[in-house]
Amino acid sequence: MAYDLVVIGTGPGGYVCAIRAAQLGLKVAVVEKRATHGGTCLNVGCIPSKALLHASELFEEAGHAFGKMGIGVDAPKLDLSKMLAFKDEGVAGNVKGVEFLLKKNKIDAVFGTGTILGAGKVAVASAEGDTKELETKAIVIATGSDVAKLKGVEIDEKTIVSSTGALELQSVPKKLVVVGGGVIGLELGSVWRRLGSEVLVVEFLDRILPGMDVELGKQFQRILSKQGMEFKLGSKVTGAETAGERLKVTIEPAAGGAAESVEADVVLVAIGRVPYTEGLGLKEAGVELDERGRVKTDGHFKTNVDGIYAIGDAIAGPMLAHKAEDEGVAVAEILAGKAGHVNYEVIPNVVYTYPEVASVGRTEEELKKDGVEYKSGKFPFTANGRAKANGTTDGFVKVLADAKTDRVLGVHIVGPDAGTLIGEVALGMEFGASSEDIARTCHAHPTLSEAVKEAALAVEGRAIHM
């Protein structure tokens, strides 16, 4: 059967691309190697991790915060199997939702491993060994990414785990060593810390959350340290081996020097992700990759081979589900003859710990490097009425605006509900808002969003409550 479009992969980028293309009248098929749709994000990534973050936050709150609010309860008891079942229930609801949406939009779903035979042809090998060939006018590669491996540390998903295995631990490890101080390591490390683990984060660089605002990362590390997480920065894990019933983890200074050993029950390898292109037949089809193994595309998601496009984690840019979704919409619109576009200057990044961390636009370090003159306004949650009332005063909002035009260039938040608060400024930046535009917009009281307004006021040194 001939299609207008075949999308390989039904993660956030792939299924959104397919739906938008179908809305625009294209005949679409999707190819998915898993038994369920949704890719890494819905099955073993964003969705299950958020379920465990939510449940573990409530567990900790019940055990440590209820008493302060006059709520007397017995110490909560952890039923880990039920918590994992709660997580699985959330995953099932989401993947079934994607299945429903694909059917609703009359998109053909073909399960199996897809291989590009050339422009216009995709072979799909099923788990049973059958192969079928799809003919299409266009192919979109939306295969996502895989876990980055660490030399000398072999992942078995039992005691040495990736993010996938860290979502399935059947008991709370007494000691957890997290390799990597990025988003995934900090989120999953915080889950198991709340549930009772001693957590040590080992990061190669001299800071956590590389790529995000430096001041934000330093404040966040202080908050996590206060919660009980330990950090060993400027260090690398060079080995992990079984020593009796535990693991012996070897840690060395990143700059070189004497090694040390620590014992752990579980090691979580979270040093990043790499594009998943294995078995796609890209080399044979003549599709070019860059030096990091990502599919090379032009400004309209097109590869060097006519009729073959790529989006999401498979190409350059931040490995974020919402970035992939926007690219999926854009390429579908381009294929339908419309002007699909993604504004890469306004893509939020969120760390779903407690408190949350959120960022959009440029950091101070980037602005200084590029010689951009800017003004900064900062407002702490300790001065926000709602945060005070709720007892959630850790963190701040920082607004960076062009010194000449006042246009907002970046906003960085660490604090309660930061992931939701960042949406306001992302919308403002999309419309070219100035810090004064945000400052003069009436915000409801008492809300956490008033901290955003106050930070915008602070750009010109006129915050009211500080």
Salt bridges, closest charged atoms under 4 A:
ASP4 OD1 - LYS137 NZ 3.21
GLU57 OE2 - ARG194 NH2 3.79
GLU60 OE2 - ARG193 NH1 2.53
ASP88 OD1 - LYS87 NZ 2.93
GLU99 OE2 - LYS103 NZ 3.37
GLU168 OE2 - LYS87 NZ 2.73
GLU187 OE1 - LYS50 NZ 3.17
ASP213 OD2 - LYS398 NZ 3.02
GLU215 OE2 - LYS378 NZ 2.33
GLU215 OE1 - LYS398 NZ 2.74
GLU260 OE2 - LYS232 NZ 3.01
GLU263 OE1 - ARG246 NH1 3.11
ASP265 OD2 - ARG246 NH2 3.01
GLU288 OE1 - LYS296 NZ 3.75
ASP290 OD2 - ARG294 NE 2.71
ASP306 OD1 - LYS302 NZ 2.81
GLU327 OE2 - LYS323 NZ 3.13
GLU333 OE2 - ARG20 NE 3.06
GLU364 OE2 - LYS398 NZ 2.64
GLU366 OE1 - ARG362 NE 3.85
ASP370 OD2 - ARG362 NH2 2.25
ASP394 OD1 - LYS226 NZ 3.21
GLU424 OE2 - HIS443 NE2 2.59
GLU436 OE2 - ARG440 NE 2.69
GLU450 OE1 - HIS445 ND1 3.00
GLU454 OE2 - HIS465 ND1 2.45
GLU460 OE1 - LYS375 NZ 3.37
